[in-house]
Amino acid sequence: MPRATLEFNLPEERSEFMTALHGGHYESCLCDIDNLCRQIVKHGQNSEETIKLAEQIRGLIPYYIFDNE
């Protein structure tokens, strides 16, 4: 079974370490934001500016989730 090991030089790379440690929570948060924006766009009960902003946010989320795979 393949394995991967991440190493960090602490304390210098503490920020990167925390990002790796909490990555699952960050992805879950982005999915929640995506779902909220989807509802705004789908139901259209908001101003055109709000809908456009929700579409822009949704367009950015895949870039941040999948950019480094």
HULINLIN-V906777 format. One record per residue. N is the residue number from 1. RES is the residue in one small letter. SS is DSSP state (helix for helix, strand for strand, loop for the rest). PSI is psi as a letter, one per 20 degrees, with the letter a starting at -180 (999 if undefined). BURIAL is I if it has 24 or more other ideal C-beta (glycine too) atoms within 12 Angstrom, else O. Layout:
BEGIN
n,res,ss,psi,burial
N,RES,SS,PSI,BURIAL
N,RES,SS,PSI,BURIAL
END
This chain:
BEGIN
n,res,ss,psi,burial
1,m,loop,p,O
2,p,loop,q,O
3,r,loop,q,O
4,a,loop,q,O
5,t,loop,p,O
6,l,loop,p,O
7,e,loop,q,O
8,f,loop,q,O
9,n,loop,n,O
10,l,loop,q,O
11,p,loop,i,O
12,e,loop,h,O
13,e,loop,k,O
14,r,helix,g,O
15,s,helix,g,O
16,e,helix,h,O
17,f,helix,g,O
18,m,helix,h,O
19,t,helix,g,O
20,a,helix,h,O
21,l,helix,h,O
22,h,loop,j,O
23,g,helix,h,O
24,g,helix,h,O
25,h,helix,h,O
26,y,helix,g,O
27,e,helix,g,O
28,s,helix,g,O
29,c,helix,g,O
30,l,helix,h,O
31,c,helix,h,O
32,d,helix,g,O
33,i,helix,g,O
34,d,helix,g,I
35,n,helix,h,O
36,l,helix,g,O
37,c,helix,h,I
38,r,helix,g,O
39,q,helix,h,O
40,i,helix,g,I
41,v,helix,g,O
42,k,helix,g,O
43,h,helix,i,O
44,g,loop,k,O
45,q,loop,k,O
46,n,loop,r,O
47,s,loop,r,O
48,e,helix,h,O
49,e,helix,g,O
50,t,helix,g,O
51,i,helix,g,O
52,k,helix,g,O
53,l,helix,g,O
54,a,helix,g,I
55,e,helix,h,O
56,q,helix,g,O
57,i,helix,g,I
58,r,helix,h,I
59,g,helix,h,O
60,l,helix,h,O
61,i,helix,g,I
62,p,helix,h,O
63,y,helix,g,O
64,y,helix,h,O
65,i,helix,g,O
66,f,helix,i,O
67,d,loop,h,O
68,n,loop,j,O
69,e,loop,999,O
END
